[in-house]
């Protein structure tokens, strides 16, 4: 997981639908939401920009509970075809999902459906890599990372509400993973480089002014 990042999201729209003649036991909601700022462990803020999913690799996205990928997926999207038990739909809000659970043959699917229906589980999480990002406010204690484009979405997971940092409804585990740390370190090094270049330009400007004063 060194090249992947996990995000947690508590969603008021994560819901369980009553089964009908046409549909079985369905859970649906948003795994990713655009334009909501999140505090990542107090290290930096993060915002997923609208359209960040455009062109992202969604060819094979399974759904788990708590990222337990050694277990059987509860649903899976393969090329997002009509036969997939997990349907994904990027829209102007984010990544909408709809999963059909086999509650008769999978005890974990049955437990998840019940927990979502009761409101005991309302959190979603996803694993991803980034193709394009911007860093802003690098001179502040808590800079802002804007995710411009995702590279790939590896999975989505249902989970019970994690321990949040502060009062944000969006959250992250308390420790940053290596991908986050590397991105933050690169951003701060970039700021130091920018500062050094600015200092050099200021010194050059001062020297130019001194030369002009001597000429006139």
Backbone as JSON, one array per atom type, in Angstrom:
{
  "sequence": "XXXXXXXXXXXXXXXXXXXXXXXXXXXXXXXXXXXXXXXXXXXXXXXXXXXXXXXXXXXXXXXXXXXXXXXXXXXXXXXXXXXXXXXXXXXXXXXXXXXXXXXXXXXXXXXXXXXXXXXXXXXXXXXXXXXXXXXXXXXXXXXXXXXXXXXXXXXXXXXXXXXXXXXXXXXXXXXXXXXXXXXXXXXXXXXXXXXXXXXXXXXXXXXXXXXXXXXX",
  "N": [[0.81, -1.21, 0.0], [2.14, 1.14, -0.26], [2.04, 2.94, -2.35], [-0.48, 3.87, -2.41], [-3.41, 5.58, -1.2], [-5.63, 5.97, 1.5], [-8.92, 7.15, 2.13], [-11.38, 8.44, 4.32], [-14.87, 8.77, 4.57], [-17.78, 10.06, 5.91], [-21.06, 9.59, 5.16], [-24.2, 11.03, 4.75], [-25.84, 10.04, 2.89], [-25.51, 7.38, 2.49], [-27.21, 4.52, 2.18], [-29.6, 1.87, 2.73], [-31.68, 0.06, 0.59], [-35.07, -1.05, 0.36], [-35.79, -4.39, -0.59], [-37.16, -5.33, -3.78], [-39.38, -6.7, -6.33], [-37.88, -6.51, -8.58], [-35.32, -5.79, -7.78], [-32.67, -6.82, -5.59], [-31.16, -6.84, -2.36], [-30.04, -3.76, -1.82], [-27.42, -1.39, -1.39], [-26.5, 2.01, -1.4], [-24.9, 5.12, -2.32], [-22.54, 7.85, -1.92], [-19.17, 7.46, -2.56], [-17.05, 9.14, -3.03], [-16.77, 12.63, -2.79], [-16.97, 15.76, -4.34], [-15.26, 18.93, -3.91], [-15.28, 19.37, -1.14], [-13.67, 20.37, 1.68], [-11.14, 18.82, 3.55], [-9.5, 18.07, 6.62], [-6.41, 16.67, 6.92], [-5.29, 14.87, 9.22], [-4.24, 17.08, 10.58], [-1.98, 17.8, 9.27], [-2.17, 18.67, 6.61], [-4.62, 20.31, 4.49], [-7.22, 19.08, 2.35], [-8.75, 18.93, -0.83], [-10.98, 17.61, -3.17], [-11.19, 18.27, -6.44], [-13.84, 19.28, -8.64], [-14.6, 17.06, -11.24], [-12.38, 15.48, -10.97], [-12.45, 12.76, -11.28], [-12.64, 12.3, -13.95], [-11.54, 10.42, -16.59], [-10.25, 8.66, -14.9], [-9.01, 5.44, -13.84], [-11.31, 3.02, -13.61], [-11.71, 0.37, -13.99], [-11.68, -2.06, -12.59], [-13.1, -2.41, -9.69], [-13.5, -3.41, -6.53], [-15.72, -3.92, -3.69], [-15.45, -3.7, -0.22], [-15.5, -4.42, 3.36], [-14.11, -2.35, 5.71], [-11.68, -2.37, 4.3], [-10.82, -4.99, 4.05], [-9.27, -6.83, 2.19], [-8.48, -9.42, 1.83], [-10.62, -10.96, 2.1], [-13.7, -12.19, 0.61], [-15.02, -10.12, -1.93], [-17.8, -7.92, -1.36], [-19.22, -6.88, -3.4], [-18.63, -6.1, -6.87], [-17.21, -4.12, -9.42], [-16.69, -4.58, -12.72], [-15.33, -3.22, -15.4], [-17.54, -1.73, -15.23], [-19.87, -2.8, -16.27], [-23.24, -3.87, -17.16], [-23.74, -6.25, -15.88], [-22.29, -6.24, -13.59], [-22.04, -6.45, -10.05], [-21.56, -4.23, -8.59], [-22.24, -0.97, -9.29], [-20.88, 1.94, -10.67], [-20.94, 5.46, -10.84], [-19.66, 8.27, -11.91], [-20.47, 11.64, -11.31], [-21.66, 15.07, -11.26], [-21.38, 15.54, -8.61], [-19.69, 13.68, -7.43], [-18.46, 10.4, -6.85], [-20.84, 8.16, -7.35], [-22.23, 5.18, -6.04], [-23.71, 1.92, -6.35], [-24.58, -0.98, -4.9], [-25.33, -4.39, -5.12], [-26.18, -6.7, -2.76], [-25.51, -10.02, -1.69], [-27.33, -11.31, 0.45], [-28.31, -13.73, 1.24], [-26.45, -15.76, 0.86], [-24.07, -14.81, 1.83], [-22.83, -14.03, 4.82], [-21.56, -11.75, 5.79], [-22.35, -9.8, 4.0], [-25.06, -9.74, 4.6], [-24.94, -8.83, 7.25], [-23.82, -6.31, 6.85], [-25.8, -5.02, 5.31], [-27.88, -4.91, 7.16], [-26.68, -3.31, 9.15], [-26.28, -0.88, 7.82], [-28.89, -0.21, 7.21], [-29.91, 0.17, 9.76], [-28.46, 2.35, 10.48], [-26.09, 2.1, 11.77], [-23.7, 1.86, 10.44], [-22.27, 4.28, 8.51], [-20.21, 5.2, 7.1], [-17.87, 5.68, 4.41], [-15.06, 4.6, 2.49], [-12.14, 4.9, 0.43], [-9.63, 3.69, -1.82], [-6.85, 5.0, -3.58], [-4.82, 6.41, -6.24], [-3.01, 9.33, -7.3], [-3.08, 11.38, -10.17], [-2.74, 14.06, -10.91], [-2.07, 17.0, -9.07], [-2.42, 19.97, -7.04], [-0.63, 22.18, -4.92], [-1.39, 24.51, -2.49], [-1.18, 27.52, -0.49], [1.28, 27.11, 0.78], [2.87, 28.46, 2.51], [1.58, 28.53, 4.86], [0.72, 27.07, 8.09], [-0.86, 24.84, 7.76], [-1.01, 23.57, 4.82], [-2.79, 23.44, 1.61], [-3.9, 20.77, -0.3], [-4.95, 20.2, -3.53], [-6.73, 17.85, -5.24], [-6.55, 17.24, -8.48], [-6.76, 15.41, -10.61], [-7.61, 12.01, -10.44], [-5.68, 9.02, -10.65], [-6.17, 6.24, -10.43], [-8.85, 4.34, -9.02], [-8.84, 2.03, -6.58], [-10.42, 0.52, -4.84], [-13.5, 0.51, -2.95], [-14.82, 0.93, 0.33], [-17.0, 0.0, 2.97], [-17.46, 1.24, 6.26], [-17.41, 1.51, 9.85], [-17.85, 4.56, 11.71], [-14.87, 6.39, 11.76], [-12.24, 7.54, 14.02], [-12.31, 10.92, 14.17], [-10.43, 13.8, 13.2], [-10.69, 16.76, 14.81], [-13.65, 18.67, 14.05], [-14.53, 18.08, 11.54], [-16.59, 16.48, 9.12], [-15.54, 14.94, 7.16], [-12.78, 12.74, 7.13], [-9.67, 11.25, 8.22], [-7.36, 8.62, 8.88], [-5.42, 8.69, 11.91], [-2.68, 8.64, 11.51], [-0.42, 9.55, 8.95], [-0.05, 8.0, 5.76], [2.69, 6.65, 3.8], [2.57, 7.69, 1.21], [1.14, 10.08, 1.49], [2.88, 11.47, 3.21], [5.13, 11.72, 1.58], [4.14, 13.32, -0.48], [3.56, 15.66, 0.94], [6.11, 16.37, 1.9], [7.42, 16.84, -0.54], [5.97, 19.04, -1.42], [6.61, 20.97, 0.51], [9.36, 21.16, 0.15], [9.35, 22.2, -2.38], [8.3, 24.72, -1.84], [10.4, 25.79, -0.34], [12.34, 25.95, -2.31], [11.12, 27.77, -4.04], [11.11, 30.01, -2.35], [13.87, 30.45, -2.08], [14.56, 31.1, -4.71], [13.12, 33.45, -4.99], [14.43, 35.07, -3.12], [16.94, 35.29, -4.35], [16.24, 36.65, -6.67], [15.38, 39.06, -5.54], [17.8, 40.02, -4.46], [19.28, 40.37, -6.81], [17.76, 42.36, -8.01], [18.15, 44.48, -6.22], [20.93, 44.9, -6.55], [20.93, 45.72, -9.21], [19.57, 48.13, -8.99], [21.38, 49.59, -7.44], [23.53, 49.81, -9.24], [22.33, 51.37, -11.22], [21.9, 53.74, -9.79], [24.51, 54.57, -9.41], [25.27, 55.09, -12.01], [23.7, 57.29, -12.66]],
  "CA": [[0.0, 0.0, 0.0], [3.0, 2.32, -0.19], [1.72, 3.89, -3.41], [-1.91, 4.14, -2.37], [-3.88, 6.41, -0.1], [-6.99, 5.71, 1.94], [-9.68, 8.28, 2.64], [-12.62, 8.09, 4.98], [-15.95, 9.73, 4.33], [-19.06, 9.74, 6.5], [-22.05, 10.1, 4.21], [-25.61, 10.96, 5.13], [-26.58, 9.45, 1.79], [-25.24, 5.95, 2.42], [-28.49, 3.98, 2.62], [-30.02, 0.54, 2.29], [-32.99, 0.1, -0.03], [-35.9, -2.22, 0.56], [-35.81, -5.25, -1.79], [-38.38, -5.35, -4.58], [-39.42, -7.82, -7.27], [-36.83, -6.31, -9.59], [-34.0, -5.6, -7.17], [-32.41, -7.49, -4.33], [-30.77, -5.98, -1.24], [-29.18, -2.74, -2.4], [-26.91, -0.24, -0.63], [-26.0, 2.99, -2.35], [-24.48, 6.4, -1.75], [-21.37, 8.45, -2.55], [-17.87, 7.09, -1.99], [-16.18, 10.31, -3.2], [-17.54, 13.86, -2.96], [-16.15, 16.88, -4.8], [-15.29, 20.3, -3.38], [-15.41, 19.42, 0.31], [-12.33, 20.45, 2.25], [-10.9, 17.88, 4.63], [-8.24, 18.21, 7.33], [-5.74, 15.37, 6.93], [-4.46, 14.64, 10.4], [-3.59, 18.29, 11.04], [-0.77, 18.05, 8.47], [-2.58, 19.53, 5.49], [-6.01, 20.22, 4.08], [-7.33, 18.45, 1.05], [-10.02, 19.11, -1.54], [-11.07, 16.91, -4.45], [-11.82, 19.22, -7.34], [-14.86, 18.76, -9.54], [-14.03, 16.47, -12.46], [-11.15, 14.73, -10.69], [-12.63, 11.37, -11.7], [-12.63, 12.22, -15.41], [-10.4, 9.68, -17.12], [-9.66, 7.77, -13.89], [-9.14, 4.0, -14.09], [-12.35, 2.39, -12.8], [-11.99, -0.88, -14.68], [-11.91, -3.17, -11.66], [-13.24, -1.8, -8.37], [-14.29, -4.22, -5.6], [-16.23, -3.29, -2.46], [-15.16, -4.49, 0.98], [-15.75, -3.79, 4.65], [-12.86, -2.01, 6.41], [-10.51, -2.66, 3.45], [-10.36, -6.37, 4.29], [-9.18, -7.32, 0.82], [-8.23, -10.85, 1.8], [-11.92, -11.62, 2.12], [-14.46, -12.14, -0.64], [-15.68, -8.82, -2.09], [-19.25, -7.92, -1.21], [-19.69, -6.55, -4.74], [-17.48, -5.77, -7.7], [-17.45, -3.49, -10.71], [-15.72, -4.94, -13.77], [-15.62, -2.37, -16.55], [-18.81, -1.06, -14.95], [-20.9, -3.31, -17.19], [-24.56, -4.05, -16.55], [-23.75, -7.49, -15.09], [-21.5, -6.05, -12.36], [-22.84, -6.3, -8.83], [-21.31, -2.87, -8.12], [-22.34, 0.03, -10.35], [-20.23, 3.21, -10.33], [-21.36, 6.54, -11.73], [-19.15, 9.63, -11.65], [-21.38, 12.7, -11.73], [-21.17, 16.4, -10.87], [-21.18, 15.57, -7.16], [-18.57, 12.81, -7.06], [-18.58, 9.02, -7.31], [-22.01, 7.47, -6.83], [-22.15, 3.72, -6.17], [-24.91, 1.14, -6.05], [-24.1, -2.36, -4.75], [-26.34, -5.42, -4.82], [-25.57, -7.62, -1.8], [-26.05, -11.38, -1.61], [-27.55, -11.49, 1.88], [-28.69, -15.12, 1.51], [-25.3, -16.67, 0.84], [-22.9, -14.16, 2.41], [-23.23, -13.51, 6.14], [-21.04, -10.39, 5.95], [-23.24, -8.93, 3.23], [-26.29, -9.62, 5.38], [-24.65, -7.98, 8.4], [-23.62, -4.94, 6.37], [-27.1, -4.46, 4.92], [-28.6, -4.61, 8.39], [-26.02, -2.19, 9.84], [-26.55, 0.34, 7.06], [-30.31, 0.07, 7.36], [-30.1, 0.66, 11.13], [-27.69, 3.57, 10.67], [-24.89, 1.82, 12.56], [-22.58, 2.12, 9.54], [-22.58, 5.36, 7.58], [-18.94, 5.68, 6.56], [-17.31, 5.09, 3.21], [-13.64, 4.83, 2.33], [-11.69, 4.48, -0.89], [-8.18, 3.65, -2.03], [-6.62, 5.66, -4.84], [-3.58, 7.1, -6.53], [-3.26, 10.64, -7.89], [-2.4, 11.71, -11.43], [-2.39, 15.48, -10.92], [-2.44, 17.69, -7.84], [-1.87, 21.3, -6.8], [-0.43, 22.54, -3.52], [-1.6, 25.94, -2.25], [-0.98, 27.99, 0.9], [2.44, 26.39, 1.32], [3.49, 29.25, 3.56], [0.76, 28.41, 6.06], [1.01, 25.89, 8.9], [-1.6, 23.7, 7.2], [-1.22, 23.85, 3.39], [-3.95, 22.83, 0.96], [-3.68, 19.97, -1.5], [-6.1, 20.03, -4.4], [-6.62, 16.7, -6.13], [-7.08, 17.67, -9.78], [-7.14, 14.2, -11.34], [-7.24, 10.7, -9.91], [-5.11, 8.07, -11.59], [-6.93, 4.99, -10.34], [-9.59, 3.99, -7.81], [-8.56, 0.61, -6.4], [-11.51, -0.13, -4.13], [-14.27, 1.29, -2.0], [-15.12, 0.11, 1.5], [-17.9, 0.48, 4.01], [-16.8, 1.16, 7.56], [-18.0, 2.25, 10.95], [-17.28, 5.9, 11.77], [-13.53, 6.4, 12.34], [-11.9, 8.65, 14.91], [-12.1, 12.09, 13.35], [-9.6, 14.9, 13.68], [-11.5, 17.97, 14.85], [-15.1, 18.56, 13.87], [-14.86, 17.84, 10.15], [-17.27, 15.21, 8.86], [-14.58, 14.17, 6.38], [-11.68, 12.46, 8.04], [-8.54, 10.47, 7.81], [-6.74, 7.97, 10.02], [-4.59, 9.63, 12.65], [-1.31, 8.64, 10.99], [-0.32, 9.68, 7.5], [0.7, 6.92, 5.12], [3.92, 7.1, 3.16], [2.26, 8.49, 0.03], [0.8, 11.42, 1.97], [4.09, 12.09, 3.73], [6.0, 12.06, 0.45], [3.53, 14.46, -1.17], [3.73, 16.84, 1.78], [7.54, 16.71, 1.89], [7.72, 17.42, -1.85], [5.37, 20.37, -1.48], [7.38, 21.88, 1.36], [10.65, 21.39, -0.53], [9.06, 23.1, -3.49], [8.17, 26.06, -1.28], [11.74, 26.27, 0.01], [13.0, 26.3, -3.57], [10.51, 29.02, -4.5], [11.59, 31.08, -1.48], [15.27, 30.72, -2.42], [14.57, 31.8, -5.99], [12.64, 34.82, -4.75], [15.49, 35.81, -2.45], [17.96, 35.58, -5.35], [15.71, 37.71, -7.55], [15.39, 40.31, -4.79], [19.19, 40.5, -4.38], [19.65, 40.84, -8.14], [17.07, 43.63, -8.23], [18.83, 45.49, -5.41], [22.2, 45.19, -7.2], [20.63, 46.5, -10.42], [19.23, 49.49, -8.55], [22.62, 50.25, -7.01], [24.27, 50.15, -10.45], [21.65, 52.51, -11.87], [22.15, 54.94, -8.99], [25.9, 54.97, -9.66], [25.34, 55.65, -13.36], [23.04, 58.58, -12.75]],
  "C": [[0.85, 1.27, 0.0], [2.64, 3.37, -1.24], [0.24, 4.23, -3.44], [-2.26, 4.96, -1.14], [-5.31, 6.02, 0.22], [-7.63, 7.0, 2.41], [-10.96, 7.77, 3.27], [-13.65, 9.17, 4.74], [-17.22, 9.23, 5.02], [-20.13, 10.39, 5.65], [-23.45, 9.93, 4.75], [-26.44, 10.26, 4.07], [-26.27, 7.97, 1.59], [-26.46, 5.24, 3.0], [-28.72, 2.58, 2.06], [-31.44, 0.63, 1.76], [-33.76, -1.18, 0.25], [-35.91, -3.07, -0.71], [-37.18, -5.21, -2.46], [-38.37, -6.58, -5.48], [-38.29, -7.73, -8.29], [-35.42, -6.24, -9.01], [-33.89, -6.36, -5.86], [-32.08, -6.49, -3.23], [-29.68, -5.03, -1.72], [-28.71, -1.74, -1.34], [-26.33, 0.72, -1.65], [-25.64, 4.28, -1.64], [-23.3, 6.95, -2.54], [-20.1, 8.02, -1.81], [-16.89, 8.25, -2.04], [-17.08, 11.52, -3.45], [-16.6, 14.99, -3.33], [-16.3, 18.11, -3.89], [-15.65, 20.38, -1.9], [-14.02, 19.35, 0.93], [-12.23, 19.56, 3.48], [-9.56, 18.17, 5.29], [-7.61, 16.83, 7.48], [-4.77, 15.31, 8.11], [-3.77, 15.88, 10.95], [-2.34, 18.65, 10.26], [-1.07, 18.94, 7.28], [-4.07, 19.36, 5.26], [-6.06, 19.64, 2.68], [-8.72, 18.69, 0.47], [-9.94, 18.38, -2.87], [-11.85, 17.81, -5.39], [-12.83, 18.53, -8.26], [-14.22, 18.27, -10.84], [-12.79, 15.65, -12.23], [-11.24, 13.27, -11.12], [-12.62, 11.2, -13.21], [-11.36, 11.51, -15.89], [-9.74, 8.73, -16.13], [-9.93, 6.3, -14.25], [-10.14, 3.42, -13.1], [-12.69, 1.0, -13.33], [-12.31, -2.03, -13.75], [-11.91, -2.62, -10.24], [-14.1, -2.7, -7.49], [-14.75, -3.39, -4.4], [-16.02, -4.24, -1.29], [-15.73, -3.8, 2.21], [-14.39, -3.57, 5.3], [-11.62, -2.41, 5.61], [-9.96, -4.07, 3.67], [-10.31, -7.11, 2.95], [-8.81, -8.79, 0.71], [-9.53, -11.64, 1.79], [-12.61, -11.47, 0.77], [-15.11, -10.76, -0.77], [-17.2, -8.96, -1.91], [-19.92, -7.6, -2.54], [-18.47, -6.14, -5.54], [-17.92, -5.16, -9.02], [-16.34, -3.88, -11.67], [-16.12, -4.22, -15.05], [-16.98, -1.71, -16.43], [-19.92, -1.52, -15.89], [-22.19, -3.62, -16.43], [-24.65, -5.3, -15.68], [-22.98, -7.35, -13.78], [-22.43, -5.87, -11.17], [-22.61, -4.95, -8.16], [-21.33, -1.94, -9.33], [-21.74, 1.34, -9.87], [-20.66, 4.26, -11.34], [-20.76, 7.86, -11.29], [-20.16, 10.65, -12.15], [-20.84, 14.03, -11.23], [-20.99, 16.55, -9.37], [-19.97, 14.75, -6.72], [-18.74, 11.43, -7.66], [-19.75, 8.35, -6.6], [-21.82, 5.97, -7.03], [-23.48, 3.09, -5.79], [-24.49, -0.32, -6.05], [-25.25, -3.28, -4.39], [-25.66, -6.5, -3.97], [-26.29, -8.97, -1.79], [-26.23, -11.73, -0.13], [-27.9, -12.94, 2.23], [-27.48, -16.02, 1.65], [-24.04, -16.09, 1.46], [-23.31, -13.48, 3.71], [-22.74, -12.08, 6.36], [-21.89, -9.38, 5.17], [-24.54, -8.7, 3.99], [-26.09, -8.69, 6.57], [-24.48, -6.52, 7.98], [-24.96, -4.29, 6.02], [-27.89, -4.06, 6.15], [-28.02, -3.39, 9.09], [-26.28, -0.86, 9.14], [-28.0, 0.75, 7.24], [-30.61, 0.66, 8.74], [-29.37, 1.97, 11.38], [-26.44, 3.36, 11.49], [-23.61, 2.02, 11.73], [-23.02, 3.18, 8.54], [-21.33, 5.88, 6.9], [-18.55, 4.96, 5.29], [-15.84, 5.46, 3.13], [-13.24, 4.37, 0.94], [-10.18, 4.54, -0.97], [-7.9, 4.18, -3.43], [-5.17, 6.07, -5.02], [-3.93, 8.36, -7.33], [-2.45, 10.82, -9.17], [-1.92, 13.16, -11.45], [-2.9, 16.15, -9.65], [-1.82, 19.08, -7.81], [-1.7, 21.49, -5.3], [-0.56, 24.07, -3.4], [-1.36, 26.25, -0.77], [0.2, 27.29, 1.55], [3.17, 27.16, 2.4], [2.71, 29.2, 4.86], [1.12, 27.13, 6.82], [0.33, 24.65, 8.34], [-1.89, 24.01, 5.73], [-2.43, 23.1, 2.84], [-3.5, 22.03, -0.26], [-4.99, 19.85, -2.26], [-5.84, 18.83, -5.3], [-7.33, 17.07, -7.43], [-7.58, 16.48, -10.58], [-6.71, 12.96, -10.56], [-6.61, 9.88, -11.03], [-5.95, 6.79, -11.61], [-7.65, 4.91, -9.0], [-9.47, 2.48, -7.66], [-9.71, -0.14, -5.75], [-12.31, 0.9, -3.36], [-14.65, 0.36, -0.85], [-16.15, 0.8, 2.39], [-17.2, 0.33, 5.35], [-17.61, 1.92, 8.6], [-17.25, 3.56, 11.09], [-15.91, 5.87, 12.42], [-13.37, 7.53, 13.34], [-11.54, 9.85, 14.07], [-11.15, 13.07, 14.02], [-10.45, 16.16, 13.66], [-12.95, 17.68, 14.59], [-15.5, 18.27, 12.44], [-15.6, 16.51, 10.0], [-16.43, 14.33, 7.94], [-13.38, 13.92, 7.25], [-10.68, 11.5, 7.42], [-8.01, 9.74, 9.04], [-5.72, 8.91, 10.65], [-3.16, 9.71, 12.12], [-1.33, 8.76, 9.47], [0.42, 8.48, 6.92], [1.86, 7.52, 4.33], [3.64, 7.97, 1.94], [1.92, 9.92, 0.41], [2.04, 12.15, 2.45], [5.0, 12.55, 2.6], [5.45, 13.28, -0.28], [3.72, 15.75, -0.38], [5.18, 17.3, 1.78], [7.92, 17.38, 0.57], [7.17, 18.84, -1.96], [6.17, 21.38, -0.67], [8.75, 22.17, 0.75], [10.47, 22.33, -1.7], [8.93, 24.53, -3.01], [9.53, 26.64, -0.95], [12.5, 26.7, -1.23], [12.45, 27.62, -4.1], [11.02, 30.2, -3.69], [13.02, 31.46, -1.84], [15.36, 31.5, -3.72], [14.12, 33.24, -5.83], [13.7, 35.68, -4.09], [16.59, 36.21, -3.43], [17.5, 36.72, -6.26], [15.71, 39.07, -6.84], [16.79, 40.89, -4.7], [19.64, 41.06, -5.72], [19.02, 42.2, -8.44], [17.74, 44.76, -7.46], [20.15, 45.9, -6.05], [21.99, 46.04, -8.46], [20.31, 47.93, -10.07], [20.47, 50.27, -8.14], [23.43, 50.69, -8.23], [23.66, 51.35, -11.17], [21.91, 53.82, -11.13], [23.56, 55.46, -9.24], [26.05, 55.62, -11.04], [24.75, 57.04, -13.44], [23.3, 59.42, -11.48]]
}
